[in-house]
Amino acid sequence: MANMFRLFPYLNFKIDKTGLIAKSNYKAFYAENSFMFSKYPVLRNYDVVATPFSLIEATIILQGLKNKIQIEQTSALYMEANLRSKMTNQAVHSRLAYFYDGKERIFVPFFSRVCNRPYDQNLPSLLKPPFNSLATNFQDQLIDPFYAYGYKIFNSLYTDLIMVGESEDQTEKAFYSVDLEMIFVIDDQGTLEETIPIFDGQIVDKRKDHLLSSVCQLMDAYFSLDKNRFIDDLFNFHLISLNLYQDLLTKEEGGN
């Protein structure tokens, strides 16, 4: 990817998404729920919103925390026998975000698979030791969710991200955010490799018909390391303006 390294910082410089980020669902969710970081200081290191990607990460943690609290509090309203009911289980988990790790649903992303099982498959265990202590003291059970679950956590109900490509060895996947009009390339350890904004300010009429198909083809050029096709596709699929396209060609010809 070395021959593309200089391209993406320039795209991020030329395509300003500050206003879109400020009006996004991510920003609204963070603004409404970020007070929870002060109530649970063990998670405070995730209270970082310096970039669009870190904003997404922060909202994932907050949504996971809301899931944890809701499952615990709702489970406490039922008798142990009732919690074994399939109908009760469905009621407790109604409308909660989750993702799959293998065949297991993860409702609390900063917990391991083992600690997630009571929150999904075995609700009665939340009422008894040792899992009942997780309601108030869970620092010792914290994991880094992004490292542990990788890009799976982003391909889930926690985000609006849609997978639009992957590397041949499947160590990297690309996701498009409808809300932010950005593509994020994330590796299998949950690390952001690249941010690619589309639709610069000179595009008055954003053509969004067949958008996902176009972005998928764009990212095929990315993962094929075909920089020239990538730049051409940005313009041919109406993802950047003619002026920006010509600007990119000029910079490429000049070697800058």
N, C-alpha and C positions, 0 to 999 in steps of 0.2 A: 504493500500500500504506500510505499515510500514516495512514489512519483505523484501521489495525490495529496500528500501532507499539506502543502501550501495552499491547495485549492479551498479546503473547507474553512480554515480561519478567514479567508477572504470572503467566502460566501456569507459567513456569519457576520462579518463586518458590513457587507453591503445590504444584507436583508435583515432589517430591524424588526423583531417580533416583540419588542418591549410592550407595546400597547395591547397586543393580542394576549400575551401572558398575563397582564394585569386584569384582563376581563375574562380569563379562562375559568372553567369549572375547578381546575386544580387550585388556582389562587383563592377562589371563593371558599372551597372546602377547607383549605389551610387557614384562612382568616377566621372561619367559624369555629375551628377545632384546635388550633395551635395552643390554646391555653392548657390543654391536657399535658403538654410537655412539662409545664411547671408543676403539675400535680404528680407526675411520674418522672422524676429527675433521672432515673436509670436509663431513660430513652432520650434524654436531652441532646445527646451528641448527634441525633438525627434531625434536630431542629435547625436545618441549614437549607436556605432557599436562594443561594447565590446564583444558581443557574437553573434553566428549565428542568434539567434532569434531576437535580437535587430537590427541586420542588416536587416532582413526581415521587421521588423516594420518600420525602417527608409525608406526603399524603398517604402513601402505602402503609407507613408505620402508624399513622393516626387511625386509618381505617382498621388496621389489625387490632389496635388498642380498643377501638369502639366495639369490634367484634367480641373481643375477650370479655369486656365488661358486660355486654348484652347477654352473651351466653351464660356467664356466671350468674347474673342477676335473674334472668328468666328461669334458669334451672332451679334456683333457690325457691321459686314459687311453687314447684311441683313436689309431690311425694316421690321417693325413690322408685317405687313400682311404676308410677306414671311416666317417669323419664325413660323407661324401657320401651314405651309405646312408639311405634313408627310415626304415628300422627303427631305425637308430642315433639319428637325429634325434628320433624319437618317444620313445626311451628316455631321452635327455638331458633332454627337456622334460616327462617324466612327472610329473604331479601338481603342476606349477608354476603359480602364479597368473599371469594375463596379462589384458590387455584389448585391444580392437581400436581402432586409429586408422586409419580408412578400412578397407583390406583387410589392414593390417599388424598383426601381433601385437606387443604391447609387453610384454617381460619385465622390462626395467629402466626403471622410470618416470622416473628422474632423468637418463636419456639421451635424446637426440633420436631421431627415427625412423631417421636415417642410422646412428647408433651402435647402434641396436637390431637392425638387419638381420643383423649377424654372429651375434648371440645367438639369432636365430631361423632365418634362411634360409641362412646361410653359415658354419657352425661351423668349417670348416677355416681361415677367415681369422683366427680367434682365436689360432691357433698362430703367426701370422706378423705382421711389422710392417705397418701401425702399430697394429693392434688388440690384439696381444699385450701391449702396454704398459698397456692398460686394467686389467689384473689388479692392478697395484700403484700406478698413477698415473693417476687419472681426474678430477682436480680441474678441468682445463681443459675437460672435456666435460660438466660438470654443467649442467643446466637446472633451472628451477623447474617440476616436473612438474604442479603443480596449475594454474598459469597456462597452461602449454603445451598440456595435454590437456583442461583444463576438467572438466566433470562426467562425461566418459567414463571417467575413472580410477576414479570411485566406482561406476559401473554395470558392475561387473566381479567377477572371482573374488578380488580383493584384499579385498573387504568382504562383509558379509551384506546390503547395502543393496538394496532393491527399488524400482524406479521406480514412483511412484504418482501422477504428474501432471506437467504442464509448462505454461509460459505460452504464450499464443497465438503469440507470435513466437519461441518455443523458445529464448529466451535464459536461461531458468531452468527447472530441473527439480527435482521433489520426490522424495525417497527415504525409505523407511521402514526403520528398523533393528529387526529382530526381537529382537536381543540387548538393545538399549538401550531399546526401546519409545519411540522418538523419531522424529520426521520432520525431515529436514534439507532446506532449500531452498537449492540451490546454483546459481550462475550459470555462464555458459559460459566464464568465466575461472577457475573452480574456487574461487570465493569463497563462503563461507557467508553467505547472506542472512537465514536465520531458522532457529531451532531450536524445534520444537513437540513438547513431551512429551505423552503421553497416559497414561490409567489412573492417576488420583491415588490416594492411599493409602486413601481411603474406599470404593473399589470392592473388595469382598471377592471376588466371582466375576467375573473378567475374561472377557467373552464374546469369543472369538476366532474363532468361526465367521463366515465371510464378512468377516473383518477387512480384508483388502486391498481388497475391493470398497467397504467403508465408508470406508476412508482415501482411496481414489481420489475418492469423491464429496465427502468433506470438502475435499480439495485443489482440487476443481473450484470450490467456493465461495471458496476462498482466491484462486485465480487470476482469479476473476470479480470480486474485490474486494467480495464480499458478506459483510460482517462479521456481520450478524445471522444469515444462514443458516449461516455458519461456526460460530457459537456454538451455534445450535440443533442442528446436525449433530453437534457434539461430544457433546451429551447424547443425542440421538435414536439415535445409533449406539453408545451405551453406552461411550463413550471417556472420559467424566468422570462423576463422581457427581452426584446431584441437588443436594447441598449446594454443590458448586463451581459448578454451572450457575446456581443461584440467586444465588450470590455474584457471578458474572460479570454477570448481568442487573442486579443492584443497582448495580454499579459503572458499567455502561453508562448506566443511567437517571440516575445522579448525575453523569455526565460525567467520572468519575475514571479 
